[in-house]
Amino acid sequence: MLLLREFMQTFSPNLKNDTLSGLTVALALVPEAVAFAFVAGVHPLTGLYAAFMVGLVTAVMGGRPGMISGATGALAVVMVSLVAEAERDFGSGMGPQYLFAAVVLMGVIQITAGAFKLGKFIRIVPYPVMLGFVNGLAIVIFLAQLPQLQSATPGGKWGWTDGTWLAGSELFIMLGLIALTMAITHYLPKITTAFPSALAGILAVSGIALFADLDTKTVGDLASIAGGLPEFGVPNVPLTMETFWFILPYSVIFAAIGLIESLLTVTVIDEMTNTRGRGNKECVAQGSANLLTGFFGGMGGCAMIGQSMINVSSGGRGRWSGIAAALFLLSFILFASPLIEQIPIAALTGVMFMVVIGTFEWSSFRMLRKIPKQDAFIIVLVSGVTVVTDLAIAVIVGVIVAALVFAWEHAKHISARTIIQEDGAKVYDLFGPLFFGSVSAFKDIFEPETDPDVVIIEFKNSRVADSSAIEAIDTIAERYIAAGKEVHLRHLSEECRLLLKKAGNLCDVNVIEDPNYRVATDKLA
């Protein structure tokens, strides 16, 4: 009975809220899925099918109830290169087929990552990187809405260089409807929370535009979303090693981007809901979703932080919210396309602008003056790289820079207190960690030329962390030996003594007091 109650709580803590928030998300998914399909160079239904299948599978078996997944811009901007290269090398019309094959392999890689429990490594992402990721993503979502202020080109595609910007009454109507949607979304919760404010804004603005016969762009101006059920089909590519080596680099990039964005979104939603998702389970779910969608004509996808924010802020907490969003989206494709195509783009843009406002960490402006300069630099760097390139590269750059900053700061922490004993021996009592970042400062501590004939290096208050530290100890021992002096090393762990070469026979062993800890090296692995 307890297990059943826990299952129902995870499936849907509040069925009404989950259903309505799922409907809101589905409406907002339509233009984004179509736009990302255009970016990737494939048919709009390819993006819609991906949003349906990836969203459904991850909602059912994912590690983060309430999180929304689907076709994303972060993947689309990489997919366009694969599609273009396949079209050039293998013939017209082959781009989508090679994309489907790459998405299948992407799914296999992601399932493997989950099986090997690699999702836990998201914990190494520092808070400044997370903050930069969230702020950068908010800027990306904002910039993605600006092309909606352009006129449609004959092909129905909007972009920074396609078409012309709206002007005159058309622009003022567009801005007015966006502002009205934002106002309803912001102020309705102050009156009642019985109905999702974002959905209310979409319905109200759609009704006004329809009954007032306003001349404004609608979803139908972007592309038709009418279609049938996705059909199973093996990607029409040669099953050869040439095909494998062609799609492998792209699949690895797709898998990395998808997992990084998904796991970071899990972390963001965890903080918003004060709960904890399961990263490894989410890896398997994302991989399973992409493996499936590759066989059903979808472009693949990953977690969508913008749609997840809409879902959570609209009251969606359980798995049913994601399932409902996917099923509503499929029903739009099958039955309600004429109705959905009449929704003004302005209403959906207004909702996304509210997502931007809710996503951006405005407190970070105050924090920049109070936190260490290196953390402020990382926040700005990750935000900028997110906007210029993509989320995965930004997070990787941020983690690397944070690690280098950490190493640099801790390199300053190693020091030594020197003592001359009654027998004339000089003791170097070390303080702080000895690792690759601090070996240079460690070597500068010693004076083999001027030290007495007997030197003792005391490691009781220090720790040897890696192979670089071992090599540094050997180097110091070699210098003293070359100077004809005797050096003793005290309180090193057993692993350290095994790894030392030049100084291996210079260790004073005290079994009772010597520490026992591991050194990061492959030599003893």
C-alpha positions in Angstrom: 0.0 0.0 0.0 2.9 2.3 0.9 4.6 1.6 -2.5 1.4 2.2 -4.3 0.9 5.6 -2.5 4.5 6.6 -3.4 4.0 5.6 -7.0 0.8 7.7 -7.3 2.6 10.6 -5.6 5.4 10.4 -8.2 3.0 9.8 -11.1 0.8 12.8 -10.2 0.7 14.7 -6.9 -2.1 16.8 -8.4 -3.8 15.4 -11.5 -5.6 18.6 -12.4 -2.4 20.8 -12.1 -0.3 18.2 -14.0 -2.9 18.0 -16.8 -3.2 21.8 -17.3 0.5 22.4 -17.0 1.0 19.7 -19.6 -1.4 21.4 -22.0 0.5 24.7 -21.4 3.8 23.1 -22.2 2.4 21.3 -25.3 1.2 24.6 -26.7 4.6 26.2 -26.1 6.4 23.2 -27.6 4.8 23.5 -31.0 6.6 26.6 -32.4 9.9 25.6 -30.7 9.9 22.1 -32.2 9.1 23.4 -35.6 11.8 26.1 -35.4 14.5 23.7 -34.2 13.6 21.3 -37.1 14.2 24.2 -39.5 17.5 25.0 -37.8 18.6 21.3 -38.2 17.5 21.3 -41.9 14.8 18.7 -41.6 10.9 18.6 -42.0 8.9 20.3 -39.2 7.2 17.0 -38.3 10.7 15.6 -37.6 11.0 18.1 -34.7 7.4 17.5 -33.6 7.8 13.7 -33.5 11.0 14.1 -31.5 9.2 16.4 -29.0 6.4 13.8 -28.6 8.5 10.6 -28.3 11.4 12.0 -26.3 9.0 13.8 -24.0 6.9 10.7 -23.5 9.7 8.3 -22.8 11.6 10.5 -20.4 8.4 11.4 -18.5 7.6 7.7 -18.0 11.0 6.4 -17.0 13.2 9.5 -16.3 14.9 10.3 -13.1 13.3 13.7 -12.6 9.4 13.8 -12.5 8.1 17.1 -13.8 11.0 17.8 -16.2 10.2 18.2 -19.9 12.3 16.9 -22.7 12.1 17.3 -26.5 13.8 18.7 -29.5 16.3 21.4 -28.5 18.2 24.2 -30.1 21.5 23.1 -28.5 21.3 19.8 -30.5 19.8 21.4 -33.6 22.7 23.7 -34.2 25.1 20.7 -34.3 22.7 18.5 -36.3 22.6 20.9 -39.2 26.3 20.2 -39.9 25.6 16.5 -40.1 22.6 16.9 -42.4 24.5 19.2 -44.7 27.6 17.0 -44.8 25.5 13.9 -45.5 23.6 15.7 -48.3 26.9 16.7 -49.9 28.7 13.3 -49.6 25.8 10.8 -50.0 23.3 12.5 -52.1 20.2 14.7 -51.9 17.6 13.5 -49.3 20.1 11.4 -47.4 20.8 14.0 -44.6 17.7 13.1 -42.5 18.5 9.4 -42.8 22.0 9.8 -41.5 20.7 12.0 -38.8 18.3 9.3 -37.6 21.1 6.8 -37.6 23.3 9.2 -35.5 20.4 9.7 -33.1 20.1 5.9 -32.6 23.8 5.7 -31.8 23.5 8.7 -29.6 20.9 6.8 -27.6 23.2 3.8 -27.2 26.0 6.0 -25.9 23.7 7.7 -23.4 22.3 4.4 -22.1 25.9 3.2 -21.7 26.7 6.4 -19.7 23.8 5.7 -17.4 24.7 2.0 -17.0 28.2 3.0 -15.9 26.8 5.5 -13.4 28.4 8.5 -15.1 25.5 10.8 -14.1 27.1 11.4 -10.7 29.9 13.5 -12.3 27.4 16.3 -12.7 28.1 17.0 -9.0 31.6 18.3 -9.9 30.1 21.3 -11.6 30.8 24.3 -9.3 28.0 26.7 -8.3 29.5 29.6 -10.3 29.3 27.4 -13.4 25.7 26.5 -12.6 24.9 30.2 -12.2 26.5 31.1 -15.5 24.7 28.2 -17.2 21.3 29.4 -16.0 22.0 33.0 -16.9 23.4 32.1 -20.3 20.5 29.9 -21.0 18.0 32.7 -20.1 19.8 34.9 -22.6 19.7 32.2 -25.3 15.9 31.7 -24.8 15.4 35.5 -25.0 17.4 35.7 -28.3 15.6 32.8 -29.7 12.3 34.8 -29.4 13.5 37.9 -31.2 13.2 36.4 -34.7 9.5 36.1 -34.1 9.5 39.9 -34.6 10.4 39.4 -38.2 8.2 38.8 -41.2 8.0 35.3 -42.6 10.0 34.4 -45.6 8.5 32.6 -48.6 9.8 29.3 -47.1 8.2 30.0 -43.8 11.5 30.2 -41.9 12.5 33.0 -39.6 16.0 33.9 -38.8 18.4 36.8 -38.2 19.1 37.3 -41.9 15.8 36.0 -43.4 12.9 38.3 -44.0 12.5 41.8 -42.7 11.7 43.1 -39.2 8.1 44.0 -38.4 7.1 47.6 -38.6 4.1 49.9 -38.1 0.8 48.5 -36.8 1.9 44.9 -37.3 4.8 45.5 -34.8 2.6 47.4 -32.3 0.0 44.6 -32.4 2.7 42.0 -31.8 4.3 43.9 -28.9 0.9 44.6 -27.4 -0.2 40.9 -27.4 3.2 39.9 -26.0 2.8 42.5 -23.2 -0.8 41.3 -22.5 0.3 37.7 -22.2 3.2 38.6 -19.9 0.8 40.7 -17.7 -1.7 37.9 -17.4 1.0 35.3 -16.6 2.5 37.6 -14.0 -0.6 38.9 -12.2 -3.2 36.1 -12.4 -1.4 34.0 -9.7 -1.9 37.0 -7.3 -5.7 36.6 -7.8 -6.0 32.8 -8.1 -3.8 29.8 -8.6 -6.6 27.4 -9.6 -5.6 27.8 -13.3 -2.1 28.0 -14.8 -1.5 31.6 -15.6 0.6 30.8 -18.7 -2.3 28.8 -20.2 -4.7 31.6 -19.3 -2.5 34.1 -21.1 -2.3 31.9 -24.2 -6.1 31.3 -24.3 -7.0 35.0 -23.6 -4.7 36.5 -26.2 -5.7 33.8 -28.8 -9.4 34.7 -28.2 -8.7 38.4 -28.5 -6.7 38.0 -31.7 -9.4 35.7 -33.2 -12.5 37.7 -32.4 -10.9 41.1 -33.2 -9.5 39.6 -36.4 -6.0 41.1 -35.6 -3.4 40.9 -38.3 -0.7 39.1 -36.5 1.4 36.0 -37.1 0.1 32.6 -36.0 1.6 29.1 -35.6 0.2 28.3 -39.0 2.4 31.0 -40.6 5.4 29.1 -39.3 4.5 25.7 -40.7 1.6 23.2 -40.9 1.7 20.8 -38.0 -0.8 18.4 -39.4 0.4 14.8 -39.7 -0.2 11.2 -38.8 1.3 8.8 -36.3 5.1 8.4 -36.4 6.0 5.2 -38.4 8.7 2.7 -37.5 11.5 2.5 -40.0 15.2 1.6 -39.9 17.3 4.5 -41.0 18.0 4.1 -44.8 21.8 4.1 -44.6 24.4 1.4 -45.6 25.2 -0.8 -42.6 29.0 -0.4 -43.1 32.0 0.8 -41.1 32.1 3.9 -43.3 28.7 4.8 -42.0 29.6 4.1 -38.4 32.8 6.3 -38.6 30.8 9.0 -40.3 28.1 9.3 -37.6 30.2 8.4 -34.6 31.8 11.9 -33.9 28.4 13.5 -34.3 26.7 10.9 -32.0 29.3 11.5 -29.3 28.8 15.2 -29.5 25.0 14.8 -29.5 25.2 12.5 -26.5 27.5 14.8 -24.5 25.4 17.9 -25.2 22.2 16.0 -24.4 23.4 14.6 -21.1 25.1 17.8 -19.9 22.0 19.9 -20.6 19.7 17.2 -19.1 21.7 16.7 -15.9 22.1 20.4 -15.3 18.3 20.9 -15.9 17.8 18.1 -13.3 19.9 20.1 -10.8 18.0 23.3 -11.5 14.6 21.7 -11.1 15.8 20.0 -7.9 16.6 23.3 -6.4 13.3 24.8 -7.5 11.2 22.0 -6.0 13.5 21.1 -3.1 13.6 17.5 -4.2 16.3 15.3 -5.7 16.3 13.6 -9.1 18.3 10.6 -10.1 21.0 11.5 -12.7 21.9 8.0 -13.8 18.3 7.0 -14.3 17.8 10.1 -16.4 20.8 9.2 -18.6 19.2 5.8 -19.3 15.8 7.5 -20.0 17.3 10.0 -22.4 19.2 7.3 -24.2 16.2 5.1 -24.5 14.1 8.0 -25.8 16.7 8.9 -28.5 17.2 5.3 -29.5 13.4 5.0 -30.0 12.9 8.3 -31.8 15.7 7.5 -34.3 13.6 4.6 -35.5 10.5 6.7 -35.7 11.7 9.6 -37.8 12.5 12.0 -34.9 15.5 14.3 -34.6 16.3 13.3 -31.1 16.4 15.7 -28.1 17.2 16.2 -24.4 15.8 18.2 -21.4 14.4 21.6 -22.1 15.0 24.0 -19.2 12.6 26.6 -20.6 9.7 24.2 -21.0 10.6 22.6 -17.6 10.3 26.0 -16.0 6.9 26.5 -17.6 5.8 23.1 -16.3 7.0 23.6 -12.7 5.7 27.2 -12.4 2.3 26.0 -13.8 2.1 23.4 -11.0 3.4 20.4 -12.9 5.3 18.1 -10.4 4.5 14.5 -11.4 5.3 12.3 -14.3 1.8 12.8 -15.6 2.6 16.5 -16.5 5.3 15.3 -19.0 3.1 12.4 -20.3 0.2 14.8 -20.7 2.3 17.3 -22.6 3.5 14.6 -25.0 -0.1 13.2 -25.6 -1.5 16.7 -26.1 1.2 17.4 -28.7 0.4 14.2 -30.5 -3.3 15.1 -30.5 -2.4 18.5 -32.0 -0.6 16.8 -34.8 -3.4 14.2 -35.4 -6.7 16.1 -34.8 -6.3 19.8 -33.7 -3.8 21.2 -36.1 -6.3 23.8 -37.7 -7.1 25.1 -34.2 -3.5 25.2 -32.9 -2.3 26.9 -36.0 -4.6 29.9 -35.2 -2.7 30.6 -31.9 -0.8 33.9 -32.2 3.0 33.6 -32.0 2.9 36.6 -29.7 1.1 34.6 -27.0 3.8 31.9 -27.0 6.6 34.5 -27.2 5.1 36.3 -24.2 5.2 33.0 -22.2 8.8 32.4 -23.1 9.7 36.0 -22.1 8.3 35.2 -18.7 10.4 32.1 -18.6 13.4 34.2 -19.3 12.6 36.6 -16.4 12.0 33.6 -14.1 15.1 31.7 -15.2 17.7 34.5 -15.0 19.3 34.8 -11.6 19.0 38.6 -11.1 20.6 38.3 -7.7 23.9 37.5 -9.5 24.3 41.2 -10.3 24.6 41.9 -6.6 26.7 38.8 -6.0 29.3 39.9 -8.5 30.6 42.6 -6.2 30.6 40.4 -3.1 32.0 37.0 -4.3 35.7 36.3 -5.2 36.8 37.8 -8.5 37.5 34.4 -10.0 34.0 33.2 -9.3 32.5 36.3 -10.8 34.8 35.8 -13.9 33.5 32.2 -14.2 29.9 33.3 -14.0 30.4 35.9 -16.8 32.6 33.5 -18.9 30.1 30.6 -18.8 27.2 32.9 -19.6 29.1 34.4 -22.6 30.2 31.0 -24.0 26.7 29.7 -23.6 25.4 32.5 -25.8 28.2 32.4 -28.4 28.6 28.5 -28.7 26.4 26.0 -26.9 25.6 24.8 -23.4 27.9 21.8 -23.3 31.0 23.7 -24.4 30.2 26.4 -21.9 29.9 24.0 -19.0 33.1 22.1 -20.0 35.0 25.4 -20.2 33.6 26.6 -16.9 34.5 23.3 -15.1 38.1 23.5 -16.5 38.6 27.1 -15.5 37.1 26.5 -12.1 39.5 23.5 -11.7 42.5 25.6 -12.7 41.5 28.4 -10.3 41.1 25.8 -7.5 44.6 24.4 -8.3 46.1 27.9 -8.4 44.6 28.9 -5.1 45.6 25.7 -3.4 49.1 25.9 -4.8 49.6 28.9 -2.5 48.7 26.9 0.6 51.8 24.7 0.9 54.4 26.0 3.3 57.0 24.7 5.7 58.3 25.5 9.2 62.0 24.9 9.6 63.5 23.6 12.9 67.2 22.9 13.7 67.4 19.9 16.1 70.0 19.5 18.8 71.9 17.0 16.7 72.2 19.7 14.0 69.6 18.1 11.6 67.3 20.5 9.8 63.5 19.6 9.8 61.1 20.9 7.1 57.6 20.6 8.7 55.3 20.8 5.7 51.8 22.2 5.8 49.2 21.9 3.0 48.5 19.6 0.1 51.2 18.5 -2.4 49.8 18.0 -5.9 50.5 19.1 -9.4 49.5 22.7 -8.7 51.8 23.1 -5.7 54.9 21.2 -6.8 56.7 24.3 -8.0 56.2 26.1 -4.6 57.2 22.9 -2.9 60.5 22.7 -4.7 61.3 26.4 -3.9 61.1 25.7 -0.2 64.3 23.7 0.0 68.0 24.8 0.0 70.1 21.7 -0.7 73.3 23.8 -1.1 73.2 25.6 2.2 71.3 23.0 4.4 73.2 20.9 7.0 74.3 17.3 6.2 71.1 15.8 7.6 67.7 17.0 6.5 64.3 15.6 7.6 61.2 16.4 5.6 58.1 15.9 7.8 54.8 15.1 6.0 52.6 14.8 9.1 50.6 17.9 8.3 50.7 17.4 4.5 49.1 15.1 2.0 50.6 13.7 -1.2 47.9 13.7 -3.8 49.2 12.6 -7.2 52.1 11.4 -9.3 53.3 14.9 -9.9 53.9 15.2 -6.1 55.7 11.9 -6.0 58.1 13.0 -8.8 58.7 16.3 -7.0 59.7 14.4 -3.8 62.1 12.3 -5.9 63.5 15.4 -7.5 64.3 17.0 -4.1 65.8 13.7 -2.8 68.0 13.5 -5.9 69.2 17.1 -5.3 70.2 16.3 -1.7 71.9 13.1 -2.8 73.9 14.9 -5.5 75.0 17.5 -2.8 76.3 14.6 -0.7 73.7 15.1 2.0 71.4 12.8 3.9 67.6 13.3 3.7 64.9 11.5 5.6 61.2 11.5 4.8 58.7 11.0 7.6 55.0 10.2 7.9 54.4 9.3 4.2 51.7 6.8 3.4 52.5 3.3 2.3 51.5 4.0 -1.3 53.8 7.0 -1.4 56.7 4.9 -0.3 56.0 2.3 -2.9 55.9 4.9 -5.7 59.1 6.7 -4.7 62.3 5.8 -6.7 65.2 8.0 -5.7 63.9 8.6 -2.2 62.5 5.1 -1.6 65.1 4.1 0.9 65.1 7.4 2.7 61.7 7.0 4.4 61.6 6.6 8.2 58.7 4.1 8.8 56.6 4.5 11.9 53.8 2.0 11.5 51.7 3.4 14.3 51.7 7.1 13.3 52.2 6.9 9.5 49.0 7.9 7.6 47.2 5.5 5.3 45.7 7.3 2.2 45.5 6.8 -1.5 47.5 8.6 -4.2 45.8 9.4 -7.6 48.1 7.4 -9.9 47.7 4.6 -12.5 50.9 2.9 -11.4 49.2 1.1 -8.6 45.8 0.8 -10.3 
